Amino acid sequence: MDSATRVLINSFNMKIIIPMAGMGKRMRPHTLTVPKPLIPVAGKPIVQRLVEDIITVCGEKVSEIAFVVGRFGEEVEKNLVKIAENLGAKGSIFYQDEALGTAHAIMCAKDCLTGKVVVAFADTLFKADFIMDTNQDGIIWVQRIEDPRQFGVVKLNDQDIITDFVEKPQQFVSDLAIIGIYYFKDGEYLKSELQYLLDHNIKDKGEYQLTNALENMKQKGTKFTPGKVTEWLDCGNKDATVYTNQRVLEFDRDKELVSKKSKIEQSIIIPPCFIDDDVVVRNSVIGPHVSIGKGSVINSSVISNSIIQTGAKANHVVVSNSMIGNSAELKGYAKDLSVGDYNQIIT
């Protein structure tokens, strides 16, 4: 196949790369047994919601979704491949065995850096009302925020072209924060710039950084434009994830969120709440903004603004602003909780 034919084929071939090999330390104990991107928000894993939203704004078919993971195990990998296949794409697994930065993470999936590529780091969700213009050289998703000092930001010129990337500015230069989602029209070009960083050991704070490649590409004439989202939802820690669950439930409140295969007895459900199959709720008040995973049992409890994962049990508890792990058990407790899988808290 000659290069011209390869370019033509690739131009109709959108791929998504999801780097997600991090250990999720800020989300412990929940990430001791489950990778952070597979933690459910309003009944779906974070990473599934992310790729669904990206596909919506892409406006064209995605042929492959590549997940860059740690050694999470065969079951996790099967679940990720299934997420891709359910969206009509091929699912691929690549490994990042050492945390060497964002550029290194993307290069772990270098076989997918052909044609049009979206790179999305899997600890963020977003809402947007635009369809991506895939004829642009590159698009960087941003959100206007009040305090940009802890984020990378971009500066724009009067043509709405990105002129500068600034990492965690302590003096104000821009309030457009980079949210960790990027589009590249030419994946091969991105790969060559990332490879240059690795070959020449160009690091920032001890790691190979995507922003260094972006700066090099910009200096060579690549025009990056901002993809301005209407809402940016973080899933970096327990409180942020509980808030994200709240917002997603609000977005979905017009959908059927309570499974007909659940059993609700002498209880009040204050919407919006997600209640999965085989959940039993007795003599309880649930909601607003509660997600309850498959097979959980809730008795004589009051629960609001919380995520309860699969197979959990709660008996005579008052819980708010909490995350309760898979198969955890609570009895006679009232608090703001972050309870990992299989733990028991009985008072």
Secondary structure, DSSP 8 states (H G I E B T S, - for coil): --HHHHHHHHTT-EEEEEE-----GGGTTGGGTS-GGGSEETTEEHHHHHHHHHHHHH-S-EEEEEEEE-S--HHHHHHHHHHHHHTTSEEEEEE--S---HHHHHHTTGGG-SSEEEEE-TTEEEE------TTSSEEEEEEE-S-GGGSEEEEE-TTS-EEEEEES-SS-S--EEEEEEEEES-HHHHHHHHHHHHHTT--BTTB--HHHHHHHHHHTT--EEEEE-SEEEE-SSHHHHHHHHHHHHHHTTTS--B-TTSEEES-EE-SSEEE-TT-EEES-EE-SSEEE-TT-EEES-EEEEEEE-TT-EEES-EEEEEEE-TT-EEES-EE--EE-TT-EEE-
